Each structure stands twice: as C-alpha cells, then as structure tokens.
Amino acid sequence: MTQPAWTPEREITLAEARQLVAAGFPDLANAEVELFAQGWDNTAVRWRSSRLGELVFRFPRRAIALAGVRRELAWLPQLAPLLPIPIPHPTFAGSWSSEGSEAWPFWGAQMLPGTELAVLIELSPQQRADLAGQLGAFLRVLHDVQPGDFEIAGDAQLAVDPMDRGYPAKRAVRTKECLGRLRQSGVHAPFDDLAGLIDRAARLLAPPPPSVICHGDLHVRHVLVGGSAITGVIDWGDLCLADPAVDLSIAFAAFSEDQRQAFFTAYGSIDPDRELRARALAISLSALLTEYAMAQVSRDGSASPLLPEVSNGLSRALES
C-alpha cells in the first residue's frame, strides 16, 4: 500500500529536541518545552523562556524539506524587514542526526502570534474580507521585491517553480486522481465542475518566465490570524521564483467571491489566464488538504478541525 505523501522519514522526539537545543543554546536549557504542531514536512516545538520569550523551533521530517530549510535560513532574515506582515526570522540554527544518519538542519525564531486561518470557521464575512485585503497587500509587496537585490549562497538560490504549481497541465492528472478519491470517500463537492475547470486550465501553455518571488505554498494553514488582522505568514520552505498565480491561488481557496474583491483591490487586477492558473491550483491544494484532514482523526475519534475550511476551498475556487 502506498504511503501518504506526508509520511515522515525521520521524527524528532520532544526529549531529543530539548537536549539538542539546550546543548547548542544554553540560555534555553531551562525553558518550558512542548510539541506545537506537525505538518507534512516539519515538526514544530515551542520553547517558553523567561528571558527570551516564546520561540518555535522547526525540525524537518522529510528529506525533501531540507533544501527549503536552507532557503528559509538564507532568505527570511532579509525578506522580513521588507514585508508589511510579520514572517519568521530565524535567529537560532543547528543540525541534528539520528543513529549516525546525515545531519539535517533546523532553526528557531520568535513565535508569531495568532491562529491558523484554516481553523477559524467562525470568522464573519466582513472579517474575512478584511483579511483578504491585508493578504492582497502583502502579496503585492512580496511580488514587487527584486530577487537580484539579495546576496544568497549557491545552495539557497531560488528554483523556478520546482513543484509546477503555476503550470496546471503538469498537475492535472494528480489533481483529478485526488478529486476522485475524495468523491469515493463521500466528500460533498461539485466534482464534475472541478474536473472541468482542471481540464480547461490544463490546456494553457506553460506560464511565461517567472519574474517574482513567491511564497510557493500559500494556503490557509500558513496564514496566522488574530481578531481581524493577519499576524503572520509562515512555512516558507517552498520559496521560489514563479508565476504570481502560485501565491494568488489563496484568493480563490480562502475567500468567497465578494471577499475576493478586497484582495484584488489591494493586489491589482490579473489577466484571465493567470486567474485560471490560480483557480486550478486552489482546487489542487484544497483537494490535497482535504485528503490530509480526513486522515487526521483525533484521539476521541472526532474529525480534524481543518476539514470544514479546506473542503470549502473546493467550492470557493469555482465562484466567479
């Protein structure tokens, strides 16, 4: 049986993380430590220090994430001062290995406040519209940053859309297979219309040469919210050069048609081909996240709190 894409290749225990960080950073030896979150690629551990405040350390779980960790270490400290919403700013860095295996990099930074947009289903339509406007403004600034203005070591250079997220034809088969599994699992969604949009997007030619820095994996789990404000944009491991559609997909997955107007008022208008690329990626990411959420069952047997939001992204992506 094929293992899910998020199956870890290496997992750090809380005791190992505590020992590793204490050895490298003695000021944190007596801090309170707890497991904070686990994603597809990283395990996040929270430190509470009376002197240094609240910190989060990220340890990769899969080898595919290692290049992304190195990019985060090189790029985030330089990008952070330029952006209107906080992003992680690594200030601690080290490496860890298990049973003589290859050393994997990790880093730590001040904890950003807020809750994942993915679990905030109680937000009002106006609150979501406010968030949409803030996110559109954030991406306008990010996409205006010039890659050539940075001095980055060779192994942390930005690849050109390595996951083909801006090229629907390269992802169409995988996306439709995922939609098929969701249909068989009993998920309620307009599957025929979703497949139709994927087919239309797959007829697009390859996107023009990329000209912007993209977050690369911008979805509802990577946006932190406090009240009616975005308090952070996290998980930059897929930072890359790509067509702006790669980031603009969140406008179609996270916000309804009315709320989306605030996003594009702040960001600026886009042409029909870019919109179709963004919608197709919104469907692809929402489908993958829905499948992931369905596999995350809590100890009491209840469904993942992610499920309502990420599954709603499927129908939002069709709204016009």
Disulfide bonds with the S-S distance in Angstrom:
none
